[in-house]
Amino acid sequence: MADTATTASAAAASAANTSTDAPPFQLGKPRFQQTSFYGRFRHFLDIIDPRTLFVTERRLREAVQLLEDYKHGTLRPGVTNEQLWSAQKIKQAILHPDTNEKIFMPFRMSGYIPFGTPIVVGLLLPNQTLASTVFWQWLNQSHNACVNYANRNATKPSPASKFIQGYLGAVISAVSIAVGLNVLVQKANKFTPATRLLVQRFVPFPAVGPAGDGADASGPPHAHPGAPPDRHVHAGEIETSQLEPEIARATSSRTVVYNKGL
């Protein structure tokens, strides 16, 4: 039985290896080498590629079926590595790896730029009022929290209270810092109008930074010892020998899978 499965997998790999423009396909593995900066850069470009937002339902079904055929050794002749990598990219961009359900479009990583950029622009708008400052900080933290939750590790259910606690902590922290810094800048009599305007432009950055720790409370854990490398669409794999000693001692696994974050 094992020999039959091995033969079928070898035949599938041989059929897929007809393309010279793409590396040999590996199910659940990154297409680009993660040992170099350029490889990791190309990997993240694939993750945030907004073109996957326009994939049709039919194309998604075809991609999923192609990967299933490869997995079971029933791949039709003539399928290239490029087609397999493209199918995996589509599936990982749209379907949650644990629930196999479609992720709501604004909360996909491929939607982070088109849906997140208007929020960033709003955060950096000049001469903001108290109401606009609160609104944009709330919207930013809400979007971040929803992205974290939509892409969470669903194999270990977390109570809703943890998500709510992290979300409220992030919003309150961001709004408090932004409003507080704006008030301090306005009261700084030694600043010229030009300097005051310049300093106000940088207020969103310290407000968003600390609040991100609270928003991450709603997201997935950062490491899953022993989990398969395709556990999470934004996960990376690393040898435990490369980790800090206290972390390496916490697991007997040779490798761990970690969340690369947003």
N, C-alpha and C positions, 0 to 999 in steps of 0.2 A: 504493500500500500504506500509506504514511504517512498519506495523507488519510483512508483508511478507518478506521485506528486512531484518528485524531484525532476523526473524526465519532462513532465508537463511544464514545470516552471522554466526549465532550461530551454525548451522549445519556444516558450513565450518570449523569453529574453532574447533568443536568437532572432525571432521574428521582429522584435522591437528594435534590434540593433542595426536596422537597415539605414538609419539616418546617421550621417557623419557630422551634422551640424550641432548635435546635442549629445551630452554625456549619456552613458548607459543608464536607463531608468532604474530607480530603486524606490519601491513603494514605501511611502511614509517618510522618505529622506529628503533633505533639501537638495535642490537641483545644483546649487553652487556650493563650492567648498567653504566651510565655515571656519577654516583655519587662517584665512587672510581677511584683511579689511575689505578688499574689493569683493570677495565672495559674499561676505555678510551684507555689504552694501547692495549687491545685486539681489540678494535674498529678500531684503526689506523692500526694494523697489517692486518685487513681485507681490509681496503681501499688500502693499498699499495701492496697487495698480487699479485705478478707478474704472478701467475698461470692463472689469468683471461685473460691474454693477448693471451692465446692459446685456448680460448673458440671458438668453431666453430659457424658458422652462424645458423646452425640447433639448436644447444644447446641454443643459445641466443633467438631464436624464441620460443622454448619450455619454457624457463624461463619467458619470457614476457607473454605468454599465461597462464601459471600457476598462475601468479600474477593477471591477469585479471579475471580468473575463481574464485580466492579467493575473489577478490573485488566485484564480482557480485553474489557471493553465489552459484556458479555452480561447485565448486571443486569436483572432482571425489573422491570416497571413497578410503581410504588407503594412501592418501598423508600425509607425516609426516611434523612436524615442521622443521626438518633438511632440507628437500627438499625445503620448502618455504623460509627459511633463505638463502639457497644457491642460489635460483632463484633471490631473491632480491639483493644479493651481486653481481651476474653476471650482472644484469640489471644496477645497479648503477655504476658499474665499467666501463661499455662500453657506455651506452647511456646518453646523456645530459638530465637532468631532466626537462628542459624547452622546448627544441626544439625536444627532442626524437630522435635526430640524433646521429650516432656513432661518438665518439670522436676519432680523429686521434691517433693511437697507441702511438707514442712517447710523446704525450701530456696528456695521461691519468695519473691519480695518481698512478695506478698500474704499470705504465711504468717509474715512476720517478726514481726508483733505477737502473734498467738495462740501461736506457738511460742517466740518470744523473750522475752515478758513473764515467764513462770515463771522463766526463767533470771535475769533482772534482779532479780526478787524474791528469789531464792536468794542472789544476790550481796550483797544489802542486809540479809540476816537478821542480827539482833544476836547477840552472844555466840557467835561461830563458833569451832569448834575448828580445829586445824591441818588435819585431814583434810577438814572441810567447806569450808574456804577453798580448798584445793587442788582439790577436786572442782568447785566452782562456777566457779572461774577456768578450769579445763580445759574444762568443758562449754561455757562462753561462747565461748572461743576456737575450740573445735571447730565450734560452730554457725556462727560468723562465717566460718571458713575454708571450710566446706561451701557456704555461701551464695555466697561469692565464686567458688568453683570452679564451682558449678552455673550461675552467670550470667556466666561468663567469655566473653571474645571467642574463639570457637573457630575463627576463620579463620586464626589463627596458633598452631599447636600449641606448647605449652610442655612441656619435659621434666618428668617426675614428680618428679625431684629438686628442682626449683625449688619446687614445691608443698609437698613435705615439709619443705624447708628453711624456708620461710616459716611453715608451721604450727608446727614445733618451736620456732622463734624466738619466735613469738607466745606459745605456751604457757609456755615457760621464763621469758620476760620478765614475763608477767602474774603467774605463781605466785611468782616471786622477789620482785617488788615488793610484792605483797599480804602474803606471809608476813613479809618484812622489816619492813614498816611496822607490822604487827600486833605483832611482837616489840618494836619500839621504843616503841610506845604502851604496851604492858604494863610496860615497864621505866621509863617516865617517872614517877618518884615524885612529881613536883610536880603531876601531874594529879589532880583529884578524881575519884571514880568516875563522876560524871555527865559530866564533861568527857572522860574516857577513852572512855566509851560513845559520846559525840557524835563524837569524832575517828575512832573505829573505823568509824562509819557512812560516812565519806567515803573510807576506804581503797580501796574498789573503783574509784573514779574515776581516781586516778593510775595504778592497776595496769592498767586497761583501755586508757587513752589511748595510752601508748607501745607497748603490745603490738599495737595496731591496725595500726601500720606494718608489722609482721612478717606479720600476717595478710593484708594487702593484696598481699603478694608472690605469693599464690596466685590473685589475682584478675586482671581484665582490665587491659590498658594504659589509661592515662587519656586518650589521644587517638588518633584514627584519621584522619589527614589524608586527605581525598578519599573517605572512606567514606560510603555512603548514610546518610541520617538515621535509617533504621529498622534500623541495624546492631545496636543493642543496646537492650533494653527500658528501660534506665536511662540512656540517652544523651541529651545535649543538643547543640544545634548553635549555633555562634558564628562570627561573621565574623572572619577572621584580622586585620583591621584593628583589632579591639578587644583583641587579645592584646598581651602584652609584646613589644617589638621583637625580642628574641632568639628568641622562639618563632615569631613571624610570619615571620622570615627562614628558618626551617627547612623551610618548605613553600611550594609555589607554588599551593596550593589557595586558593580564595576563602573557603571555610568549612571548619571542622573539626568532627568529632563527638567529644565527650568523655564519659567515664564520670562520672556524677554521684555515684557512690558509694552507700553504704548509709545 
